[in-house]
Amino acid sequence: MKNTLYHVLAVEEVRVVKVRPSESSAMRDEFKTSFWRRAFKLLPPIAQRRYRSQLKSAERWELALDRAIDIASRGKSLLSRLWHTAQNRYAG
């Protein structure tokens, strides 16, 4: 077969998207929190394949919500300290 530019590009694209089986299984089990890791492992294999992306998405939402709550709590604490400092300064 003659190596045309199209053929070479097609072969290169296949090499880029190729994933080794060990990497794909490692990516499949990669959850950051133990809750989601255990929830994933409790599912039967067919459900693991079907719902992996939804579970990963739910974990990302949970982690983002935790970060947002933490930031809001720190902001509230900072504003509270500033408010009390301002009140003490003008009180006496």
N, C-alpha and C positions, 0 to 999 in steps of 0.2 A: 504494500500500500504506500502510496506517495504521501509524504509529510507536507501537507499544506499548512498555511498559517492557521486556518480554522481548526484543523486537527490538533495542532500543537496547543492552541489556546484551550480547546476542550479537554485535553489531557491535563493541562496545568490546573484547570478548575477542579477536576476530580481529585487531584492531589491536595488541594487546599481544604476541601470539605471532608476528607477522609478522617475518621476518628478511630483510634484503637479501642478494642472492646474493654480493656482494663480502665481506660480513661472514662468511657461512658458509664461504666458501673460505678466508678468513684464519684462522678458528677451526680448520678442518680441518688446516692446516699448522702449527699452533702447538704445537711441542714445545720443551721447555726445553733438552734436551741434544742435541748434534749426533748422537750414536749413534742415538737414537730418530727424529730427523728424517730421517737417511739411510735407516734401516730402513723408514720409512713411504714414502719416495719411491721405494725400490726395488721396492715391491709394485705389481702391476698395478692399474689403477683400480678394478676390481670388488672386489679384495681390500682396497684402501684403504678403501672404503666399509664393507665387512663387518667389518674388524678394527681400525678406528680407535679405538673405545672400549677394546678390550682392550690396544692398544699404549699408549694414554694411561694406563690403569690400571697397566700394568707400569712405566711411567716414574714414576708417582707412588709406587709401592711401592719402586722403586729409590732415589728421592730420599729417601724416609722412612727407609729402611734406612741410607743414607749418613749422614743426620743422627743416627740412633740410635747408629751406630758412632762417629761423631765425639764425641757427648756422652759415651758410655761411655769413650772414650779420654781425654777431658779429665778426667773424674771419676777415672779410674784414676791419671792423672798427679798430680792434686791430692792424692789420698789417699796416694800414694807420697811426695810431698814432705812432707806432714804427718807421716807415719810416720818418715821419716828425720830430720826436725827434732826430733821427740819422742825418738828414740833418741839423738841427739847431745846433747840437753839432759840426759838422765839418765845418759849414759855418763861424763861427766867432771866 
